[in-house]
Amino acid sequence: MNNLFGIQFDVLPFYLIVIVLAFTLHEFAHAYVADRFGDPTPRSMGRLTLNPRVHIDIMGILLVFLAGFGWARPVLIRSSFFKKPRLMSVLVSVAGPLSNLVLAVVGVLTAFLLSHFNAYEAMSVGVFRAVSIFLQMHILLNLGLFIFNLLPLPPLDGYRIIYEFLPVQWRERMRTFEQYAVLVFLVIVLIHPLYSVTLGPVLDLRWDLLRGINQLFVMLFGSHEQLSKIGILML
């Protein structure tokens, strides 16, 4: 047995590091923006930190390996502290997915800078493989999390964003269906035939997003070889 849940043992540490980093930054972003908008709850609960132990849910991490999706500990937000509750609640919700997009962009930028300064040529085979695996997982996972969390399904951030834009009477009705919507969401994620025709194609948009980010850096650096060098995007 040389793999765990379909993941090779030799890349398992990279996968775990990337997941913990992505989940931690995501939840910290929610906490930080809420704190800046005047909600003392995240700070009082110790969530205004980059310490992964505060944000990580062990079961949520295990499910990433078992089922391909998982969660961190959600940050409790009290919008009643906000001066503009609906607008600021939307911005707090957006902060999480946006943090994953920023992490992905930083990953792409790192790949470009390493190539720009010929760092790949100076690496040994082992170091190059380690850097390549980490950057591949880091970029693709964070792009996936960015898109995934913007889906308008409970309990995802995209649902909270849509919820704040709806009229009050609609929001009351939606609350009564949230528990059932979560069940439907889990069924879609866990049953592969349903996933492959619903969420699967949506998450595949990360490749288009990656190409867009890649083209931006191609314009800045004038080269198109960086991501293909580490095996992410063959252009």
N, C-alpha and C positions, 0 to 999 in steps of 0.2 A: 504494500500500500504506500504510494508515494504522493498522495493528494488527500486533501480534506475538503469535502463538499465540492469537489471539482476544481479546487485551487491547489496548485503544486506547492509542496511544503517549502521549497526554496524561495518562493515569492510570497509566502504567507506573512512574514514580518512586514514587507512593504505594504501589502494590502491592509494590514491592521493599522499601521502608522497613518496611511492615507485616510482611512475611515475615521479614526480618532481625531485627526487634525480637521477634517471637513466638518464633522459633527460639532466639535468644540467651537470652531469659529462661527458656525451657523447659529448656535444658541447664544454665544457671547454677543453676536451682532444684535440679536433681538433684545438682550438685556441692556446693552450699551445705549441703543437708540431710545428705548423706553426710559432709561435713567436720565438721558439728556432732555427728554420731553417732560420730566417732572414726576415720573412714577418711581417712588422709593422702594417698591416691592422687590425687584430683582436684586438690588443692593442689599436689602435687609435679609434676603434669603441666601446671600452668598454667591449669587450667580454672575456678579460683575467681575469675572475672573477668567483667565485663560487656562486655568488648571483643569485638565480633562476629567479628573476624578469627580468634579462637581457636576459636569454636564453629561457624562456618559452613562447610559443604561446598559447593563451587562446583557440582559435579554434582547434588547434592541440590537446590540452588536452581534450576538450569536445568530439572530435571524437574518442578518446581512449575509452570513455564510450559508445558512440553511435554505433561505427562500429568495435571496437576492435583493431584499429590502429590509429596512430596519428603522430605528429611531433613536434619538437621544432624549434626555429628560427635558420635557417642554418647560419653557420659562413662563412663570405666572405673571401676567400683565393685568393691571387694573386701569382701564382706560378712563375711569372717573377722575384720575389725577391730571389728565391731559387738558390743556386749554381748548384744544379742538379735537375732541375724542375720536370722531370718525376719521378725519384726515390723518391724525397722528397714529391711530391704530393701523391704518393702511401702510404708513411708512415703517412702522415697527415690523409688520408682517413681511414687507418687501426686503427689509434689511437682511433676513436670513438667507434667502436664495441669492441675493446680490453678493453676499460674502462668498458664496461658492463660485459665482461667476468671476469675482476678483481673484480668488485662489487659482482658478483655471487659467486666467489671463497671465498671472504671475508665472505659472508653470510654463506656458508657451514662451513668454519673454525669457525665462531662464534657458530654455532650449535654444533660443535664438542667440542669446548672449554667449553661451558656451561655444556655439559654433562660430560666432563672429570673432571670438578671441582664440579660436583654434584649440579650445580646451579638450575636445574629443580626441584629437590626435595625440595629446599628451597622456591620455588615460591608458591604464592597462586594460586587458580584455575584461577582467573581473569587475573593475571599477566602472568601465563603460556599460557593462550589462546591468549593474546595480542602478546606475543613474538613469539608464533607459527605462528599466522596469518601473522605477519610482515615478518618473515623469509621465510615462504612459498612464499608469493607474491614477496618478494625481489629477491630470488634466481631464481624462475621460470620466472619472467618478464625479468630479466637481461639476462638470458640464451636465452630467446626468442628474445630479441633485438639484442644480439650478432649474432645469426644465421640469423635473418631477414635482418639486415643491410648489411650482406655480400652477399646477393643475387645480381646477376649481372643485376639488373633492375633499370632503372632511376626512381626516383632520389636518389637511395640508394647508400651507400658507395661502395658496391661491384661493381656497375656499373662504378664508378670513377676509381676503381683499375684496372678493365679490360681495360677500356678506355686508360689508360696511357701505357699499354703494347702493344697496337695495332699500326700497321704502320700508318703513317700520313694520307694516302689516305683513309684508313678504318675509321679513326676517323672523317674525314670530312663527310663521308657518314652517319655515325651514328648520327651526330648532326642533320641532316635533319629529322631523324626519332624519335628523343627524345620526342617531344611533343606527338606523337602518342603512343609511348611506355608507357608514363606516363598514358595515358588514358586506355590502355590495362591493365596496372598494377592495376589501380583503379577498373576496371570491375572485375578482378580476385579476388580482396580483398573483394569487396562488394557483389558479387553474390555467395552465399554459395555453391551451387553445384560445381562451378568452383574452389572455394577456397579449398573445401574438397578433390579434386583430384590433386591439384597443390601445393599451398603454405602450406596447412594443413599438409601433410605428411612431408614436409621439416622442418616445425617448431616442429614437433613431435620428431625430432632428439635431441631436448634439453633434453629429458629423457635419451637418450644414453649418452649425454655429462655429465649430472648430475651423472649418475652411474659411469662414468669414474673419475670424480672429487671425488665422494664418495669413490671409491676404493683407490685413492691416499691417502686420509686421514685415511682410514682404515689401510693402510700400516704404516702410521706414528703413529697413536694412538692405533692401535690394537683392535679396537672395531667397530661393525657394527650397533649399535643401535641408533646413534644420530639422523639421519634424519628420521627414522621411528618414533621416539619419538614425533617429531613435525608434523608428518603426511605427510611428503613430499615423502618419498621413503620407501616402504615396501620391505625389503630384506628377 
